[in-house]
Each structure stands twice: as structure tokens, then as C-alpha cells.
Amino acid sequence: MIRSALVKALANAGHVVSAVGTAMDALREVAVRPPDVVVLDLGLPDVDGASALRMMRGDSDVPIIVATARTGENNIIRLLNAGADDYLTKPFSGEHLLARISAVLRRRGSLVGAPAAIEVGPLRIDLTRRAAVLDGKPLDLNRKEFDLLAYLAARRDQLVTRQELVEEVWRQPYRGSEQTVDVHISWLRRKLGETAAKPRFLRVLRGVGIMLVDPT
């Protein structure tokens, strides 16, 4: 019943929908007719949805939105780390799902035609290899530090709000997550060889946002 209601809502919004009821059918569908986006329910009759997510991600980079009743933060983090692009917790409306689909497709569309590397002064960010080099020396960045740096570099000289960073880099709802952003900015500053008192690449306009600039 839920699947039928969502298919109707998506079709009425102009999407072409292929709905299946098992993980194995979904994996075959993605392999034969790759979709623009997958909405994956974790409550599947044949394979646990989290396992299906990992199997699907192993064969495809299609954007995946997970629908789950598992609301614990640790569960959500595991799903995102396993390859989910976004998630919805039950119950949710068709309008909410449509908004999440649109956001995921916008993010994916913004990557089409993107350069393989970004250079900002002495900083080079290789998006393909997920590696960054500063003044000819490799930077030791963890996954989220790299994602944050790449996101800001792609928007050099533009103010980016903390809310945007939480929603687009961390892919989580913005609910007082400023501290998470600030901590990662602090770590990133240290690795870029700067401080808040003496910024080089990262300029913070208090109460407005963060901007990455060419220090030269």
C-alpha cells in the first residue's frame, strides 16, 4: 500500500517509476535499467536493506535515498557511510520524498562536467583521486575534511553558510550542528598551516558563513 501510494505521488510529479518489492529484483533493475535515483526501503522480505545498500553501491554509483524506521543516530551514520546519499525516517509524506529526490538530483547534476581537479593558489585538490596537495606536499585529510575542502574550493570566493555545509557535506538536517562544522574547520585550518587569527585560505564572516580564497 505504501509503495503504491509513493508510486502514484512520484508519477503525478512527472517521474517515471519502476517499483519492485525485493532486494534481488531491485539489484537486477538497477543493473539492467540504471535509474536516476533509487529509493530503498530497509524493510525488505529477502535481504536486509543495509546489505542491499552495500551490494547496490558495489555495482553502481546511482544516488540512493534510504527510507527507514531506524531513527538512531548511529544507524543513520552507518547507512550514510555505507553509501546512502540521503535518508528519510518513517513516516514521511510524498511531498517530503519529492523534495529529497530533487535535492539529490541537484547535487548529482552539479557534478556533471565538473573538473577532475581544483587549484586555488598553491593548493591542488584532485577530485578523482580524493587527494590534496599544498605547496607540493600531500595533505593528510580524513574523508570529511576532504569533502569539506573540496566543497568550499568548488565555490571559491563565495560565502557558504554552516547550514549549507551540514546539509550538503554532512547530508544531515540542520539542527544546531554548528559545532561539528567549526571543529572540522579548525582541523582543516591546522592542516592548511593557518589559524583563525591568521587565516590564509579560510575566511569566516561571523554569523554569515565561510569562504575559501586564494591567499596569493
C-alpha positions in Angstrom: 0.0 0.0 0.0 2.8 2.4 0.9 4.7 1.6 -2.3 1.6 2.1 -4.4 0.9 5.5 -2.8 4.5 6.6 -3.3 4.5 5.5 -7.0 1.3 7.5 -7.6 2.8 10.6 -5.9 6.0 10.4 -7.9 4.2 9.7 -11.2 1.9 12.6 -10.6 5.0 14.8 -10.2 6.3 13.7 -13.6 8.7 10.9 -12.6 8.8 7.6 -14.4 8.8 5.0 -11.7 9.7 1.3 -11.6 8.7 -0.3 -8.3 9.8 -3.7 -7.1 9.3 -5.5 -3.8 12.5 -7.3 -3.1 16.2 -6.5 -2.9 17.1 -9.0 -5.6 14.6 -7.5 -8.0 16.0 -4.1 -7.2 19.5 -5.1 -7.9 18.5 -6.6 -11.3 16.5 -3.5 -12.2 19.5 -1.2 -11.4 21.8 -3.4 -13.4 19.5 -3.6 -16.5 17.9 -0.2 -16.5 20.0 2.2 -14.4 17.7 4.8 -12.8 18.4 8.4 -12.0 17.8 7.8 -8.3 16.8 4.8 -6.1 14.5 5.0 -3.0 15.5 2.0 -0.9 13.3 0.7 1.9 15.3 -1.2 4.5 12.4 -3.5 5.5 12.7 -6.0 2.6 11.5 -9.6 2.7 14.5 -11.3 1.2 17.7 -9.3 2.2 18.3 -6.8 4.9 18.1 -3.3 3.4 21.5 -2.3 4.7 23.1 -5.3 3.0 21.2 -4.5 -0.2 22.5 -0.9 0.0 26.1 -2.2 0.1 25.5 -4.6 -2.7 23.9 -1.9 -4.9 26.7 0.6 -4.1 29.3 -2.0 -5.0 28.0 -2.1 -8.6 26.6 1.4 -9.2 27.1 5.0 -8.2 23.3 5.8 -8.6 22.1 8.2 -5.9 20.3 6.2 -3.2 17.8 7.6 -0.7 17.1 5.2 2.2 13.7 5.0 3.8 14.0 3.6 7.3 12.2 3.3 10.6 15.6 3.0 12.3 15.9 6.5 13.8 19.0 6.1 16.0 21.9 8.4 15.0 24.4 5.5 14.9 22.1 3.7 12.4 21.9 6.8 10.2 25.6 7.3 10.3 26.2 3.7 9.3 23.8 4.0 6.4 25.5 7.2 5.1 28.9 5.6 5.5 27.7 2.5 3.6 26.9 4.7 0.6 23.5 6.2 1.1 23.2 9.7 -0.4 20.3 10.7 1.8 17.7 9.2 4.1 14.1 9.6 5.2 12.7 8.3 8.5 9.2 6.9 8.6 6.5 8.1 8.4 7.0 10.7 5.6 4.9 12.3 3.0 5.1 12.1 -0.8 6.0 15.8 -0.8 8.9 15.2 1.6 10.2 12.4 -0.6 9.9 14.6 -3.7 11.9 17.3 -2.1 14.6 14.9 -1.1 14.7 13.4 -4.6 15.0 16.9 -6.1 17.9 17.8 -3.7 19.8 14.6 -4.6 19.4 15.1 -8.3 20.5 18.8 -8.0 23.7 17.6 -6.2 24.3 15.0 -8.8 23.7 17.4 -11.7 26.1 19.9 -10.2 28.9 17.3 -10.6 28.3 16.7 -14.3 31.1 18.3 -16.2 33.0 19.2 -13.1 36.8 19.4 -13.4 38.9 16.5 -12.2 41.0 18.8 -10.1 40.6 22.3 -8.5 43.5 24.6 -8.0 43.4 27.5 -5.5 46.8 29.2 -5.4 49.3 26.7 -4.1 46.5 24.3 -3.2 45.5 21.5 -5.6 42.6 19.2 -4.9 42.3 16.1 -7.1 38.7 15.1 -7.0 39.2 11.8 -8.9 41.9 10.5 -6.5 40.5 12.3 -3.5 43.8 13.8 -2.7 45.0 17.3 -1.9 48.5 18.8 -2.2 49.6 22.1 -0.7 52.9 23.7 -1.8 53.8 20.4 -3.4 53.3 18.4 -0.2 50.4 15.9 0.2 47.8 16.8 2.9 46.7 14.1 5.3 43.0 14.6 5.3 40.3 12.3 6.6 37.2 11.7 4.4 35.1 14.5 5.8 37.9 17.0 5.8 38.5 16.3 2.2 34.8 16.6 1.4 34.6 19.9 3.2 37.7 21.3 1.5 36.5 20.2 -2.0 33.1 21.7 -1.4 34.5 25.1 -0.4 37.1 25.1 -3.1 34.4 24.4 -5.8 32.8 27.6 -4.5 35.9 29.7 -4.1 35.3 33.4 -3.2 31.7 32.5 -2.3 30.3 32.7 1.3 28.9 29.3 2.2 26.6 29.0 5.3 27.1 26.5 8.0 23.6 25.2 7.3 24.5 24.5 3.7 27.7 22.7 4.8 25.7 20.5 7.2 23.0 19.7 4.6 25.3 19.2 1.6 28.6 17.9 3.0 27.3 16.0 6.1 23.9 15.3 4.4 22.1 15.7 7.6 19.3 18.1 8.8 20.5 21.3 10.2 19.7 21.1 13.9 22.3 23.0 15.9 25.2 21.3 14.1 27.4 24.5 14.0 29.9 22.9 16.4 30.5 20.0 14.0 31.3 22.4 11.2 33.5 24.6 13.4 35.5 21.6 14.7 36.2 20.4 11.2 37.1 24.0 10.0 39.6 24.1 12.9 41.2 20.8 11.9 41.3 21.9 8.3 43.0 25.2 9.3 45.7 23.4 11.1 46.5 21.1 8.1 46.5 24.2 5.8 49.0 25.8 8.1 46.8 28.7 9.3 44.9 29.8 12.4 41.7 31.7 12.9 43.8 34.7 14.0 46.0 34.5 10.9 43.8 33.0 8.1 45.3 32.0 4.8 42.7 30.1 2.8 39.6 30.0 5.1 37.9 33.3 5.8 35.0 33.3 8.3 32.4 36.1 8.4 30.9 35.6 11.8 27.2 34.9 11.7 27.2 34.7 7.8 29.4 32.0 6.5 32.8 30.6 5.4 34.7 31.3 2.3 37.8 29.7 0.7 40.1 32.2 -1.1 43.4 32.2 -3.0 45.9 33.6 -0.5 48.1 34.8 -3.3 
